[in-house]
Amino acid sequence: MPRPRDLFIQGLVLGLVAWGLLLLLAEARSRMAAQGIPFSFAFLSQEAGFSLSEGLTYAPGEGLRPFYPSDTYLQALLAGFLNTLKVALVGILLATFLGLLVAAGRLSANPLARGLAAGYVESIRNTPLLLQLFVWYFAVLLKLPPWEQALSWAGIVLSQRGLVLPELGFGSGAWGLGLGAITWFLLRQRPLWAWGSLVLGLFLGWALWGPPFSFSAPEKGAFGTRGGLLLSPEFAALLFGLVVYTSAFIAEVFRGAILAVPKGQWEAAYALGLEGRDAFRLIVLPQAVRIAVPPLANQYLNLAKNTSLGVAVGYPDLFSVYSTVANQSGRSLEAILLVMAVYLTLSLGISAAVNTYNRRVALRWRL
């Protein structure tokens, strides 16, 4: 229980920080008023008048749709935020998976795998992220064949315009799969019944309504593709750069967490008859995850904030859209306050999700 004196000091410091921020904001507003520029967010409802290379936004009555120049500044900032969110979420998942693989390589008994993983970590961590983004964009993706000579294999089209993947969607039979998943959740304490209900729901849904998934392969034309899922070179360069860069740090987090698990846990697993791979997966890794979760949060936050470097490769993330909005509207202060609030909200959301998971997996001691 915090002491009253500690609470008083913390409240005093927080009050001083808030007072300083309010003073800075009041000074900025007074200087803007002296120049005849009112402090207002009304510009958000004005027409943007510019286009984005990619991105979705929300329109009342239409839902999510592509961004058009006739949309407002607010819709432009929303499109930039959704682009940032897309890169951040996908990047976190891929970087975690790749980091775990690299950590396993660093702890491998194979000298070649251990040396390659160590070289990967040291070379990536000691190279600026911005430089890596330039390498991915200018030296790799833009050196792919032009559209007329695009590489095509198994429904995948690769060229300087990006990567086009077959699009997977839900079919009419997804209702049966959904009902089976709900039944599985309700009967998860009895695995045989749970998995049987899932298979039965999938079979009945397919028989009554059709396939649960739809598969749409892209069709290559003279000027582009029809159908499929397009990953632009800008998105791919930013995603690859963030995943590779962050995975090197995550690998060291996982390596330290695995080494922190007492050796007695390995010995106990071997005594139970488990082999090395099963001992790692069932005994050591769950304990290492508990240790790794707090430092992983820092890496996830860094990845989310590093998405702002997408402006260097032309990706229309939130910071890139903010730059265009501020230049056209002349509302730099109001726009930067909005962007700061969005980044703060995104960071707090990631922290809350990681902390929630950390509380669920943390050991609870009874005295």
C-alpha positions in Angstrom: 0.0 0.0 0.0 1.6 3.3 -1.0 2.3 5.8 1.8 0.5 9.1 1.7 3.8 11.0 1.3 4.6 8.9 -1.8 1.2 9.6 -3.3 1.6 13.3 -2.6 5.0 13.5 -4.3 3.7 11.6 -7.3 0.6 13.8 -7.6 2.8 16.9 -7.3 5.1 15.8 -10.1 2.2 14.9 -12.3 0.6 18.3 -11.6 3.8 20.1 -12.5 4.1 18.2 -15.8 0.5 18.9 -16.7 1.0 22.6 -15.7 4.1 22.8 -18.0 2.2 21.3 -20.9 -0.7 23.6 -20.5 1.7 26.6 -20.4 3.3 25.5 -23.7 -0.1 25.0 -25.3 -1.4 28.4 -24.1 1.8 30.1 -25.4 1.4 28.4 -28.8 -2.3 29.5 -29.0 -1.5 33.1 -28.0 1.2 33.3 -30.7 -1.2 31.8 -33.3 -3.9 34.3 -32.3 -1.4 37.2 -32.6 -0.9 36.2 -36.2 -4.6 35.8 -36.8 -4.6 32.0 -36.8 -7.2 30.6 -34.5 -6.6 27.3 -32.7 -9.3 25.0 -34.2 -9.8 21.4 -35.4 -12.5 22.5 -37.9 -10.1 21.9 -40.8 -10.6 18.2 -40.3 -13.9 18.4 -42.1 -12.4 20.1 -45.2 -11.8 18.3 -48.4 -8.3 16.7 -48.6 -7.7 17.1 -52.3 -4.9 14.6 -52.5 -4.7 10.9 -53.1 -3.0 8.0 -51.3 -1.2 5.2 -53.1 -3.0 2.7 -50.8 -5.3 2.6 -47.8 -8.8 2.3 -46.6 -10.9 4.8 -44.7 -14.4 4.9 -43.2 -17.3 6.7 -44.8 -20.8 6.9 -43.2 -23.2 4.6 -44.9 -20.4 2.9 -46.9 -18.1 1.4 -44.3 -14.5 0.8 -45.1 -13.6 1.8 -48.6 -10.6 3.1 -50.5 -9.6 6.7 -49.8 -10.6 9.3 -52.5 -9.3 12.9 -52.9 -12.8 14.2 -52.2 -12.6 12.8 -48.7 -11.9 15.0 -45.6 -8.6 15.5 -43.8 -10.0 13.4 -40.9 -10.6 10.5 -43.3 -7.1 10.9 -44.7 -5.6 10.6 -41.2 -7.8 7.6 -40.5 -6.5 5.9 -43.6 -2.9 6.6 -42.5 -3.7 5.2 -39.1 -5.2 2.0 -40.5 -2.1 1.6 -42.7 0.1 2.0 -39.6 -2.0 -0.4 -37.6 -1.8 -3.0 -40.4 2.0 -2.9 -40.5 2.3 -2.9 -36.7 0.0 -5.9 -36.1 1.4 -8.1 -38.9 4.9 -7.0 -38.0 4.5 -8.0 -34.3 3.3 -11.5 -35.2 6.0 -12.2 -37.8 8.8 -10.6 -35.7 7.9 -12.7 -32.7 7.9 -15.9 -34.8 11.2 -15.1 -36.5 12.8 -14.0 -33.3 11.9 -17.3 -31.6 13.4 -19.2 -34.5 16.6 -17.2 -34.4 16.8 -17.7 -30.6 16.5 -21.4 -31.1 19.3 -21.2 -33.6 21.6 -19.4 -31.2 21.1 -22.1 -28.6 21.4 -24.9 -31.1 24.1 -27.6 -30.7 24.9 -27.3 -34.4 27.9 -24.9 -34.8 26.7 -23.8 -38.3 23.2 -22.9 -37.1 24.6 -21.2 -34.0 27.1 -19.2 -36.0 24.5 -18.1 -38.7 22.0 -17.0 -36.0 24.7 -15.1 -34.1 25.8 -13.4 -37.3 22.2 -12.5 -38.1 21.7 -10.9 -34.7 24.9 -8.9 -34.6 24.7 -7.6 -38.2 21.0 -6.6 -38.0 21.2 -5.0 -34.5 24.2 -2.9 -35.4 22.8 -1.5 -38.7 20.5 1.5 -38.7 16.9 0.6 -39.5 16.5 3.4 -42.0 19.4 2.0 -44.0 17.9 -1.5 -44.0 14.6 0.0 -45.3 16.5 1.6 -48.2 18.2 -1.7 -48.9 14.9 -3.6 -49.0 13.1 -1.0 -51.1 15.8 0.2 -53.6 18.2 -2.7 -53.7 15.7 -5.6 -53.5 12.1 -4.8 -54.4 12.7 -2.2 -57.1 15.2 -4.6 -58.8 12.5 -7.1 -59.4 11.3 -7.6 -63.1 9.0 -5.0 -64.6 5.3 -5.8 -64.9 5.6 -7.0 -68.5 8.1 -9.6 -67.3 6.5 -10.4 -63.9 7.2 -13.7 -62.3 4.1 -15.9 -62.0 3.8 -19.2 -60.2 0.9 -21.0 -58.5 -1.3 -17.9 -58.5 1.4 -15.7 -57.1 2.6 -12.7 -59.2 5.8 -10.9 -58.4 7.1 -7.7 -60.0 8.2 -4.1 -59.3 4.6 -3.3 -58.6 4.6 -5.6 -55.6 3.5 -9.1 -54.7 0.0 -10.3 -55.6 -1.2 -13.3 -53.6 -4.3 -15.5 -54.0 -7.1 -14.1 -51.8 -8.7 -16.3 -49.3 -12.2 -15.4 -48.0 -15.1 -17.0 -46.2 -17.6 -19.0 -48.1 -21.2 -19.8 -47.4 -20.2 -22.9 -45.5 -18.3 -20.8 -42.8 -21.5 -20.9 -40.8 -21.0 -24.6 -40.0 -17.3 -24.0 -39.1 -18.4 -21.1 -36.8 -21.0 -23.3 -35.0 -18.4 -26.1 -34.7 -15.9 -23.6 -33.2 -18.4 -22.4 -30.6 -19.2 -26.0 -29.7 -15.5 -26.7 -29.4 -15.1 -23.8 -27.0 -17.9 -25.0 -24.9 -16.6 -28.6 -24.8 -12.9 -27.8 -24.7 -12.6 -29.6 -21.3 -13.4 -32.8 -23.1 -11.0 -32.8 -26.1 -12.5 -35.8 -27.9 -16.0 -34.3 -27.9 -14.6 -30.9 -28.7 -12.7 -31.8 -31.8 -15.4 -34.2 -33.0 -17.9 -31.3 -32.9 -15.6 -29.1 -34.8 -15.1 -31.7 -37.6 -18.9 -32.4 -37.6 -19.7 -28.7 -37.9 -17.2 -28.3 -40.8 -18.7 -31.4 -42.6 -22.3 -30.3 -42.1 -21.6 -26.7 -43.2 -19.9 -28.0 -46.3 -22.8 -30.4 -47.1 -25.6 -27.9 -46.5 -24.2 -24.5 -47.6 -21.0 -25.2 -49.5 -17.2 -24.8 -48.9 -16.3 -22.7 -45.8 -13.6 -20.8 -47.7 -13.4 -19.2 -51.1 -10.1 -19.0 -53.1 -9.6 -16.3 -55.6 -6.4 -16.5 -57.7 -5.2 -13.2 -59.4 -5.5 -12.9 -63.2 -2.6 -11.2 -64.9 -3.5 -8.6 -67.5 -1.7 -6.1 -69.7 -2.0 -3.3 -67.2 -2.4 -5.1 -63.8 -4.1 -7.9 -62.1 -7.7 -8.6 -61.3 -8.5 -10.2 -58.0 -6.0 -11.3 -55.4 -4.4 -9.5 -52.5 -1.8 -6.9 -53.5 1.2 -6.1 -51.3 2.8 -2.9 -52.6 6.6 -2.5 -52.7 6.3 0.3 -50.1 4.3 -1.9 -47.7 6.6 -4.9 -48.2 9.8 -2.9 -47.7 8.5 -1.4 -44.5 7.1 -4.7 -43.2 10.3 -6.7 -44.1 12.5 -4.1 -42.6 10.6 -3.9 -39.3 10.3 -7.7 -39.0 14.0 -8.4 -39.7 15.2 -5.6 -37.5 12.9 -6.2 -34.5 13.3 -10.0 -34.7 17.0 -9.6 -33.9 16.2 -7.9 -30.6 13.4 -10.3 -29.9 15.8 -13.2 -30.5 18.0 -12.0 -27.7 15.0 -11.6 -25.4 14.0 -15.2 -26.0 17.6 -16.4 -25.7 18.0 -14.7 -22.3 14.6 -16.0 -21.1 15.4 -19.6 -22.1 18.8 -19.5 -20.4 17.1 -18.1 -17.3 15.1 -21.3 -16.9 16.9 -23.5 -14.3 18.8 -26.4 -15.8 16.9 -28.6 -13.3 13.8 -28.2 -15.5 15.6 -29.8 -18.4 16.8 -32.6 -16.2 13.3 -33.2 -14.8 11.9 -33.3 -18.4 14.5 -35.9 -19.4 13.7 -37.9 -16.3 10.1 -38.0 -17.4 11.2 -39.6 -20.7 10.8 -36.5 -22.9 13.2 -35.9 -25.7 15.0 -32.6 -26.3 12.4 -31.1 -28.7 9.4 -32.1 -26.5 11.2 -31.0 -23.3 11.8 -27.5 -24.9 8.2 -27.2 -26.2 6.3 -28.5 -23.2 8.5 -27.7 -20.2 11.1 -24.9 -21.0 9.3 -22.7 -23.5 6.2 -22.0 -21.4 8.4 -20.9 -18.5 10.6 -18.8 -20.8 7.6 -17.0 -22.1 6.7 -15.8 -18.6 10.2 -14.3 -18.3 10.2 -12.8 -21.8 6.8 -11.1 -21.8 7.8 -7.8 -20.0 10.9 -7.0 -22.3 8.9 -8.1 -25.3 6.5 -5.3 -24.7 9.3 -2.8 -25.2 10.2 -4.3 -28.6 6.5 -4.3 -29.7 6.3 -0.6 -28.8 9.5 0.1 -30.7 8.1 -1.6 -33.8 4.8 0.3 -33.6 6.7 3.6 -33.3 9.2 2.7 -36.0 6.4 2.4 -38.5 6.8 6.2 -38.9 9.9 5.5 -41.0 7.6 4.4 -43.7 7.7 7.9 -45.0 11.2 7.2 -46.2 10.0 4.6 -48.7 6.8 6.3 -49.7 4.4 4.2 -47.6 1.3 6.3 -46.6 1.4 5.7 -42.9 0.0 8.0 -40.3 3.1 10.2 -40.1 3.4 10.5 -43.9 -0.3 11.5 -44.1 0.2 14.0 -41.3 3.0 15.7 -43.2 0.7 16.2 -46.2 -2.2 17.4 -44.2 -0.1 19.9 -42.2 1.5 21.3 -45.4 -1.8 21.7 -47.2 -4.0 23.0 -44.3 -1.3 25.0 -42.5 -2.5 23.4 -39.2 0.7 21.9 -38.0 0.0 22.2 -34.3 -3.5 20.7 -34.3 -2.4 17.9 -36.7 0.7 17.0 -34.6 -1.4 16.9 -31.4 -3.8 14.5 -33.1 -0.9 12.3 -34.3 0.8 12.3 -30.9 -2.5 11.3 -29.3 -3.0 8.4 -31.8 0.5 7.1 -31.3 0.1 7.3 -27.5 -3.2 5.4 -27.7 -1.6 2.8 -29.9 1.3 2.3 -27.5 -1.0 2.2 -24.5 -3.2 -0.4 -26.3 -0.2 -2.6 -27.0 1.0 -2.2 -23.4 -2.4 -3.1 -22.0 -2.6 -6.2 -24.2 0.8 -7.4 -23.2 0.2 -6.7 -19.5 -3.1 -8.5 -19.6 -1.4 -11.6 -21.1 1.5 -11.2 -18.6 -1.0 -11.3 -15.7 -2.6 -14.5 -17.1 0.6 -16.4 -17.5 2.3 -15.1 -14.3 2.8 -17.5 -11.4 0.6 -16.8 -8.4 2.2 -17.7 -5.0 0.1 -18.5 -2.0 1.5 -17.6 1.4 
